[in-house]
């Protein structure tokens, strides 16, 4: 019964609080007993303290959003996924959050970089995937430019100039000026 309730959610990663809400168990001691029974029967497994999955084929982006809240996937993770940069960052997940911190889980490094709250909570260019939030290509470019001046991008051919320009407005003047240069470069090489 408990496992079926987890499968129905279409989530792949569960915090203890998620399990409490899904199973509607208010008693913390009983919740621990249920979790431990399922864990011993190998119906769920522990990813890290306080985080569980039904199997080892969990979504690492969903895990990234559970490890650190608030956060959204961005930077090199999105840039590589969308072929804006060609370097291999597959053993890392880059996210933005309210502080800078790093965790390692199952040989994958989860890197979180601090962003001002007014930028972090601005929804421009953030895509909600139900179990996690991820930056659009344009938002990831703006995030990286904000954090790293004069960053080199390998391939800007598929960037939506209008979206990039609109998203840049939520950042500081330096970032906006640098994005104007990037847009000029894209137009020149189109």
C-alpha positions as CSV (number, residue, x, y, z in Angstrom):
1,X,0.0,0.0,0.0
2,X,2.7,2.5,1.0
3,X,4.8,1.8,-2.1
4,X,1.8,2.1,-4.4
5,X,1.1,5.6,-3.0
6,X,4.7,6.6,-3.8
7,X,4.5,5.3,-7.4
8,X,1.3,7.2,-8.0
9,X,3.0,10.5,-7.3
10,X,5.4,10.2,-10.3
11,X,8.1,11.6,-8.1
12,X,11.5,9.8,-7.9
13,X,12.9,11.4,-4.8
14,X,11.2,11.8,-1.4
15,X,12.1,13.7,1.7
16,X,10.8,12.5,5.1
17,X,8.3,15.3,5.0
18,X,7.1,14.2,1.5
19,X,6.6,10.7,2.9
20,X,4.7,12.0,5.9
21,X,2.3,14.0,3.6
22,X,1.8,11.2,1.0
23,X,1.1,8.6,3.7
24,X,-0.7,11.1,5.9
25,X,1.2,9.9,9.0
26,X,1.4,12.5,11.7
27,X,3.1,10.4,14.3
28,X,6.9,10.8,13.8
29,X,7.8,7.6,15.5
30,X,5.3,5.6,13.4
31,X,6.6,7.3,10.3
32,X,10.2,6.2,11.1
33,X,8.9,2.6,11.6
34,X,7.2,2.6,8.2
35,X,10.3,4.0,6.5
36,X,12.6,1.5,8.2
37,X,10.4,-1.4,7.3
38,X,10.2,-0.4,3.6
39,X,14.0,0.2,3.6
40,X,14.7,-3.3,5.1
41,X,12.4,-4.9,2.6
42,X,14.3,-2.9,-0.1
43,X,11.1,-1.3,-1.4
44,X,12.7,2.1,-0.9
45,X,16.4,3.0,-0.5
46,X,18.2,5.8,1.2
47,X,20.0,8.2,-1.2
48,X,21.3,10.3,1.7
49,X,20.1,11.2,5.1
50,X,16.5,12.2,5.0
51,X,16.1,11.5,1.2
52,X,14.7,8.3,-0.3
53,X,13.9,6.8,-3.7
54,X,11.9,3.8,-5.0
55,X,14.8,2.6,-7.1
56,X,18.3,3.7,-8.1
57,X,16.9,5.2,-11.3
58,X,15.9,8.5,-9.7
59,X,16.0,11.9,-11.4
60,X,19.2,13.7,-10.3
61,X,17.6,17.1,-11.0
62,X,14.8,16.2,-8.7
63,X,17.4,15.1,-6.1
64,X,19.2,18.5,-6.6
65,X,16.0,20.4,-5.8
66,X,15.4,18.2,-2.7
67,X,18.9,18.5,-1.3
68,X,18.8,22.3,-1.2
69,X,15.7,24.6,-1.2
70,X,15.1,27.1,-2.6
71,X,17.1,26.2,-5.8
72,X,16.8,25.8,-9.5
73,X,19.1,23.9,-12.0
74,X,21.2,26.3,-14.1
75,X,24.7,27.2,-15.2
76,X,26.9,24.5,-16.8
77,X,24.2,21.8,-16.3
78,X,21.8,23.7,-18.6
79,X,24.4,25.1,-20.9
80,X,25.9,21.7,-21.6
81,X,22.5,20.0,-21.9
82,X,21.6,22.6,-24.6
83,X,24.9,22.5,-26.4
84,X,25.9,26.1,-25.5
85,X,29.1,24.8,-24.0
86,X,30.9,21.6,-25.0
87,X,32.9,20.7,-21.9
88,X,31.7,17.6,-20.0
89,X,30.1,18.4,-16.7
90,X,28.1,15.2,-16.4
91,X,29.5,14.3,-12.9
92,X,28.2,17.7,-11.6
93,X,24.8,19.3,-11.2
94,X,24.9,23.1,-11.0
95,X,22.1,25.0,-9.3
96,X,21.5,28.5,-7.9
97,X,20.3,29.0,-4.4
98,X,20.4,31.4,-1.4
99,X,23.9,30.3,-0.4
100,X,27.0,28.6,-1.8
101,X,27.4,25.0,-0.8
102,X,28.4,21.6,-2.3
103,X,27.3,18.1,-1.6
104,X,28.4,14.8,-3.1
105,X,25.9,11.9,-3.5
106,X,26.8,8.7,-5.3
107,X,29.8,10.3,-7.0
108,X,27.8,13.2,-8.3
109,X,28.7,16.7,-7.0
110,X,25.8,19.0,-6.4
111,X,27.0,22.6,-6.6
112,X,24.9,25.5,-5.4
113,X,25.9,29.1,-5.9
114,X,24.5,32.0,-4.1
115,X,22.2,34.4,-5.9
116,X,20.6,37.6,-4.6
117,X,17.0,36.7,-3.5
118,X,15.4,39.2,-5.9
119,X,17.0,37.3,-8.8
120,X,16.6,33.9,-7.3
121,X,12.9,34.3,-6.8
122,X,12.3,36.0,-10.1
123,X,10.5,33.5,-12.4
124,X,11.7,34.9,-15.7
125,X,13.2,32.0,-17.7
126,X,12.6,29.4,-15.1
127,X,10.7,26.3,-16.2
128,X,8.7,24.3,-13.7
129,X,9.1,20.6,-14.4
130,X,6.7,19.6,-11.5
131,X,9.4,18.0,-9.4
132,X,12.1,20.6,-10.0
133,X,12.8,24.0,-11.6
134,X,15.3,24.5,-14.3
135,X,16.6,27.5,-16.1
136,X,15.9,28.1,-19.8
137,X,19.1,28.4,-22.0
138,X,18.8,32.2,-21.9
139,X,18.4,32.3,-18.1
140,X,21.4,30.0,-17.7
141,X,23.5,32.3,-19.9
142,X,22.4,35.3,-17.9
143,X,23.1,33.5,-14.6
144,X,26.6,32.5,-15.7
145,X,27.4,36.0,-17.0
146,X,26.1,37.5,-13.6
147,X,28.4,35.1,-11.7
148,X,31.4,35.1,-14.0
149,X,32.3,38.1,-16.1
150,X,33.6,37.5,-19.7
151,X,32.6,33.8,-19.6
152,X,33.2,32.0,-22.9
153,X,30.2,30.2,-24.6
154,X,31.0,27.7,-27.4
155,X,27.8,27.8,-29.3
156,X,25.2,30.6,-29.2
157,X,23.3,29.8,-32.4
158,X,20.1,28.5,-30.8
159,X,19.8,31.3,-28.3
160,X,16.5,33.3,-28.4
161,X,17.8,36.9,-28.5
162,X,14.5,38.5,-27.4
163,X,14.2,36.2,-24.4
164,X,17.9,36.8,-23.4
165,X,17.4,40.5,-23.6
166,X,14.2,40.4,-21.4
167,X,15.8,38.1,-18.8
168,X,18.9,40.3,-18.6
169,X,16.7,43.1,-17.1
170,X,16.6,41.4,-13.7
171,X,20.4,41.5,-13.3
172,X,22.8,44.3,-12.5
173,X,24.2,46.8,-15.1
174,X,27.4,44.9,-15.7
175,X,25.5,41.8,-16.6
176,X,23.1,43.7,-18.9
177,X,26.0,45.4,-20.7
178,X,27.8,42.1,-21.2
179,X,24.6,40.4,-22.5
180,X,24.2,43.3,-25.0
181,X,27.7,42.4,-26.3
182,X,26.7,38.7,-26.5
183,X,23.5,39.7,-28.5
184,X,25.6,41.8,-30.9
185,X,27.9,38.8,-31.4
186,X,25.0,36.5,-32.1
187,X,23.5,38.9,-34.6
188,X,26.9,39.4,-36.3
189,X,27.4,35.7,-36.7
190,X,23.9,34.7,-37.6
